[in-house]
Amino acid sequence: MKLPWQKSSSSSSTGSVKGLNDSRLRFEVIINNIEDGVVLIDDQGTIQSFNPGAANISGWPVDDATGINYSQVMQLVNDKGEVIPNEVSPFTEIFRSGQVIHDDNAILQTKDKKQVPVSLSINPLLNDSGQVTAAIAVFRNVTTQRAEEKQRADFISTASHEMRTPVAAIEGYLALALNDKVSTIDSRARDYLEKAHSSTQHLGQLFQDLLTSAKAEDGRLTSHPAVIELGGLLEQSTNDLRFVAEKKGLFVEFAVGSSNNTINARRTEGGERVVRPLYYTYADPDRIREVISNLFENAVKYTDEGKITIGLTGDNQVVQCSVKDTGPGIPAEDLPHLFQKFYRVDNSATRTIGGTGLGLFICRKIIELYNGRVWAESEVGKGSSFYINLPRLSTEKANQMIASSSGAKDV
């Protein structure tokens, strides 16, 4: 293939990008020679640029795709094969929100109606006034990667499920051996059996976490979303969880809104409650409790003194939950990797405290089920803060959905 800058083989500058003075031509050469699909869409939804990579993945020739509306070419479908409506398409949302959109689980329907798994990233182009004038979408065919991930997930799921049974049996027999009413053992043997029992429990938790993470990756994680008021859920969770922290001498509080508006986890003698806004969202309450419990227990494990705060705040669009501690903090280089599978911060504290390295990964997968986001902020020596953002429902919308759900059940 002869590239634009290859004028003659005798020229010393042959094949050198430095010989290109036209930055536009240089850009086009790069874009046209990468395998990823690149699409430029203007604010009218018209495709202005469509590279050969996009043509190869979508099945649409460059000339046919250029100049027409993106909805005819970039059709995304859900896992049931149903076309995602334009109103909720990320190509529409990018002009509404002006925020970068990433979707590693997208499915593109080609011109021949075939379905291709793609990793999709859409970036807005803003003018001086901050308005979105165009968007660039970059997508990659990830069919092979998805197939390999499914094979790994299937293996982990099967192996974890099969191994849980013998581990549970071992744990049961060890518990019987430690029961004074069942057996008589000396102090040294008891010490050995208690260590074996603890290790078996840890192994059982590892298999359970592996099974849950495999289900989260391939979409088999059980979820029963409903309208929930997060203030009540978090306050109850705080009351349920505080005993774990108090055993370690840690103070626990539930804070609503600003840091000055704080509700102690314990009820006051008069049963008083601070008046707070209602924060509604649409999610599975059991799954949200699972996430909060995981973050709280992590905070307890790594905090030797001080307090743990479960917080709640939000605006018209977002509800934000937080779990903050006064522990040793997390190094900056570890923060971007915390929610990856099997990742653990490597320091003296983590080496002595057990863990599977899957808890935060599972938390991320659960929150993403409900179009939310979870992340951490920390500074060494100043504690850690974990935040969860979930889409907020207005009180009116929440009541409508509750009424609609109740009516459906009555029928």
Secondary structure, DSSP 8 states (H G I E B T S, - for coil): ---TT---TT-TTTT-GGG---HHHHHHHHHHTSSSEEEEEETTSBEEEE-HHHHHHH---HHHHTTSBHHHH-EEE-TTS-B--GGG-HHHHHHHH-S-EEEEEEEEE-TTS-EEEEEEEEEEEE-TTS-EEEEEEEEEE-HHHHHHHHHHHHHHHHHHHHHHHHHHHHHHHHHHHT-TTT----HHHHHHHHHHHHHHHHHHHHHHHHHHHHHHHTT------EEEEHHHHHHHHHHHHHHHHHTTT-EEEEEESSTTSEEESS--TT---------EEEE-HHHHHHHHHHHHHHHHHH--SSEEEEEEEE-SSEEEEEEEE-SS---TTTGGGTTSTT----SHHHHHS---S-HHHHHHHHHHHTT-EEEEEE-TTS-EEEEEEEE-B-HHHHHHHHHHHHHHHH-
